[in-house]
Amino acid sequence: MKKITLSLVLCCLAAFLTSCGGNYRRVQTAQEQSSPYTCEGLHMRNAQWHFTDDFGQNVDVVGNCAKGMKHGNFEFYIDRQLVAKTKYVHDSEYKTTCLAQGKTRLDLNTCMKIKAENRTQASEANDNAIQNVIETPDNTEGEESAEE
């Protein structure tokens, strides 16, 4: 009698545990990939997202989802350049290594803000350099008239 009761309990426990794990998807839809990163309803490795962040940057994210939560390492790319590596534990940001300004420990939002500011400064410097080239007179005409 004990053996039958024990086997019945184990079968019920196994059925319960397997039914709980089946509610998560292991594949992302195209709509999920083009939205800001969330692991809601997902249980998979190397999930990918492609979206525009609050600072107007096109961001690509690769990370792991466990039972509907961000869990593990996530990599954030802007213009195919690795900007940050963030470790999540049960949907909470644990630590972020920011590569936008050397290799520093910052929260993810601050890191993305720094990257946006660096891109703006680089863009302004590039615009100024182009403007200086346009405004610089060409000295070749003056040299020709002096030789005549």
C-alpha positions as a Markdown table, in Angstrom:
| # | Residue | x | y | z |
|---|---|---|---|---|
| 1 | Met | 0.0 | 0.0 | 0.0 |
| 2 | Lys | 2.9 | 2.4 | 0.8 |
| 3 | Lys | 4.5 | 1.7 | -2.6 |
| 4 | Ile | 1.3 | 2.5 | -4.4 |
| 5 | Thr | 0.7 | 5.7 | -2.4 |
| 6 | Leu | 4.3 | 6.8 | -2.9 |
| 7 | Ser | 4.2 | 6.2 | -6.7 |
| 8 | Leu | 0.9 | 8.0 | -6.9 |
| 9 | Val | 2.3 | 11.1 | -5.1 |
| 10 | Leu | 5.5 | 11.1 | -7.3 |
| 11 | Cys | 3.4 | 10.9 | -10.5 |
| 12 | Cys | 1.2 | 13.8 | -9.4 |
| 13 | Leu | 4.3 | 15.8 | -8.5 |
| 14 | Ala | 5.9 | 15.1 | -11.8 |
| 15 | Ala | 2.7 | 16.0 | -13.7 |
| 16 | Phe | 2.4 | 19.3 | -11.7 |
| 17 | Leu | 6.0 | 20.3 | -12.3 |
| 18 | Thr | 5.9 | 19.6 | -16.1 |
| 19 | Ser | 2.6 | 21.5 | -16.5 |
| 20 | Cys | 4.1 | 24.6 | -14.9 |
| 21 | Gly | 7.1 | 24.8 | -17.3 |
| 22 | Gly | 5.0 | 24.6 | -20.4 |
| 23 | Asn | 3.6 | 28.2 | -20.3 |
| 24 | Tyr | 6.7 | 29.9 | -21.7 |
| 25 | Arg | 7.6 | 30.2 | -25.4 |
| 26 | Arg | 11.0 | 29.3 | -26.7 |
| 27 | Val | 10.8 | 31.4 | -29.9 |
| 28 | Gln | 10.3 | 35.2 | -30.3 |
| 29 | Thr | 7.9 | 36.7 | -32.8 |
| 30 | Ala | 9.0 | 39.4 | -35.1 |
| 31 | Gln | 6.9 | 41.9 | -33.2 |
| 32 | Glu | 8.6 | 41.0 | -29.9 |
| 33 | Gln | 12.1 | 41.4 | -31.6 |
| 34 | Ser | 11.3 | 44.9 | -32.7 |
| 35 | Ser | 10.1 | 46.2 | -29.3 |
| 36 | Pro | 12.1 | 47.2 | -26.3 |
| 37 | Tyr | 13.6 | 44.2 | -24.6 |
| 38 | Thr | 11.3 | 42.3 | -22.3 |
| 39 | Cys | 11.3 | 38.6 | -21.5 |
| 40 | Glu | 7.6 | 38.4 | -20.7 |
| 41 | Gly | 6.4 | 34.9 | -21.6 |
| 42 | Leu | 9.8 | 33.8 | -22.9 |
| 43 | His | 12.2 | 31.0 | -21.8 |
| 44 | Met | 15.1 | 31.0 | -24.2 |
| 45 | Arg | 18.8 | 31.7 | -24.8 |
| 46 | Asn | 20.1 | 34.4 | -27.2 |
| 47 | Ala | 16.8 | 36.3 | -27.5 |
| 48 | Gln | 17.2 | 39.4 | -29.7 |
| 49 | Trp | 15.6 | 42.8 | -29.7 |
| 50 | His | 16.1 | 45.7 | -32.1 |
| 51 | Phe | 14.6 | 49.1 | -31.1 |
| 52 | Thr | 15.3 | 52.8 | -30.8 |
| 53 | Asp | 16.0 | 53.9 | -27.2 |
| 54 | Asp | 15.0 | 57.1 | -25.4 |
| 55 | Phe | 18.0 | 58.9 | -26.8 |
| 56 | Gly | 17.3 | 58.2 | -30.5 |
| 57 | Gln | 19.9 | 55.5 | -30.8 |
| 58 | Asn | 19.3 | 52.2 | -32.7 |
| 59 | Val | 20.0 | 49.5 | -30.1 |
| 60 | Asp | 20.5 | 45.8 | -30.7 |
| 61 | Val | 20.2 | 43.6 | -27.6 |
| 62 | Val | 21.1 | 39.9 | -27.1 |
| 63 | Gly | 20.3 | 38.1 | -23.8 |
| 64 | Asn | 18.8 | 35.2 | -22.0 |
| 65 | Cys | 15.2 | 34.8 | -20.7 |
| 66 | Ala | 14.4 | 32.4 | -17.9 |
| 67 | Lys | 10.7 | 31.8 | -17.0 |
| 68 | Gly | 9.6 | 35.1 | -18.3 |
| 69 | Met | 12.3 | 37.1 | -16.6 |
| 70 | Lys | 15.6 | 38.7 | -17.8 |
| 71 | His | 18.2 | 36.5 | -16.2 |
| 72 | Gly | 21.8 | 36.3 | -17.1 |
| 73 | Asn | 24.0 | 38.4 | -19.4 |
| 74 | Phe | 22.7 | 40.9 | -21.9 |
| 75 | Glu | 24.8 | 42.7 | -24.5 |
| 76 | Phe | 23.8 | 46.1 | -25.9 |
| 77 | Tyr | 25.1 | 47.2 | -29.3 |
| 78 | Ile | 24.7 | 50.6 | -31.0 |
| 79 | Asp | 25.8 | 50.8 | -34.7 |
| 80 | Arg | 27.2 | 47.2 | -34.3 |
| 81 | Gln | 29.5 | 48.4 | -31.6 |
| 82 | Leu | 29.3 | 46.8 | -28.1 |
| 83 | Val | 28.3 | 49.5 | -25.7 |
| 84 | Ala | 27.3 | 47.7 | -22.5 |
| 85 | Lys | 27.2 | 44.3 | -20.8 |
| 86 | Thr | 24.6 | 43.9 | -18.2 |
| 87 | Lys | 23.9 | 41.0 | -15.8 |
| 88 | Tyr | 20.3 | 40.5 | -14.7 |
| 89 | Val | 19.1 | 38.4 | -11.8 |
| 90 | His | 15.4 | 37.6 | -11.7 |
| 91 | Asp | 14.5 | 40.7 | -13.9 |
| 92 | Ser | 16.6 | 43.1 | -11.9 |
| 93 | Glu | 19.8 | 44.8 | -13.1 |
| 94 | Tyr | 22.6 | 43.4 | -11.1 |
| 95 | Lys | 25.7 | 45.1 | -12.6 |
| 96 | Thr | 26.5 | 46.8 | -15.9 |
| 97 | Thr | 29.9 | 47.2 | -17.5 |
| 98 | Cys | 29.8 | 50.4 | -19.7 |
| 99 | Leu | 32.2 | 50.4 | -22.6 |
| 100 | Ala | 31.1 | 53.8 | -24.0 |
| 101 | Gln | 33.7 | 55.6 | -22.0 |
| 102 | Gly | 36.5 | 53.1 | -21.2 |
| 103 | Lys | 35.4 | 50.2 | -19.0 |
| 104 | Thr | 33.4 | 51.5 | -16.1 |
| 105 | Arg | 30.6 | 50.3 | -13.8 |
| 106 | Leu | 27.5 | 52.4 | -14.3 |
| 107 | Asp | 23.8 | 51.7 | -14.5 |
| 108 | Leu | 22.5 | 50.9 | -18.0 |
| 109 | Asn | 20.5 | 54.1 | -18.5 |
| 110 | Thr | 23.5 | 56.3 | -17.6 |
| 111 | Cys | 25.7 | 54.3 | -20.0 |
| 112 | Met | 23.3 | 54.8 | -22.9 |
| 113 | Lys | 23.0 | 58.5 | -22.1 |
| 114 | Ile | 26.8 | 58.9 | -22.2 |
| 115 | Lys | 27.0 | 57.0 | -25.5 |
| 116 | Ala | 24.3 | 59.4 | -26.9 |
| 117 | Glu | 26.3 | 62.5 | -25.7 |
| 118 | Asn | 29.5 | 61.1 | -27.2 |
| 119 | Arg | 27.7 | 60.5 | -30.5 |
| 120 | Thr | 26.3 | 64.1 | -30.5 |
| 121 | Gln | 29.7 | 65.6 | -29.7 |
| 122 | Ala | 31.4 | 63.5 | -32.5 |
| 123 | Ser | 28.7 | 64.5 | -35.0 |
| 124 | Glu | 29.1 | 68.2 | -34.1 |
| 125 | Ala | 32.9 | 67.9 | -34.5 |
| 126 | Asn | 32.5 | 66.2 | -37.8 |
| 127 | Asp | 30.1 | 68.9 | -39.0 |
| 128 | Asn | 32.5 | 71.6 | -37.9 |
| 129 | Ala | 35.4 | 70.0 | -39.8 |
| 130 | Ile | 33.3 | 69.7 | -42.9 |
| 131 | Gln | 32.3 | 73.4 | -42.6 |
| 132 | Asn | 35.9 | 74.4 | -42.2 |
| 133 | Val | 36.9 | 72.6 | -45.4 |
| 134 | Ile | 34.1 | 74.3 | -47.3 |
| 135 | Glu | 35.0 | 77.7 | -46.0 |
| 136 | Thr | 38.7 | 77.5 | -46.6 |
| 137 | Pro | 39.6 | 79.3 | -49.9 |
| 138 | Asp | 41.4 | 77.3 | -52.5 |
| 139 | Asn | 44.9 | 78.9 | -52.9 |
| 140 | Thr | 45.5 | 77.4 | -56.3 |
| 141 | Glu | 43.9 | 80.3 | -58.2 |
| 142 | Gly | 46.1 | 82.8 | -56.4 |
| 143 | Glu | 49.2 | 80.9 | -57.2 |
| 144 | Glu | 48.3 | 80.8 | -60.9 |
| 145 | Ser | 47.8 | 84.5 | -61.2 |
| 146 | Ala | 51.1 | 85.2 | -59.4 |
| 147 | Glu | 53.0 | 83.1 | -61.9 |
| 148 | Glu | 51.6 | 85.0 | -64.9 |
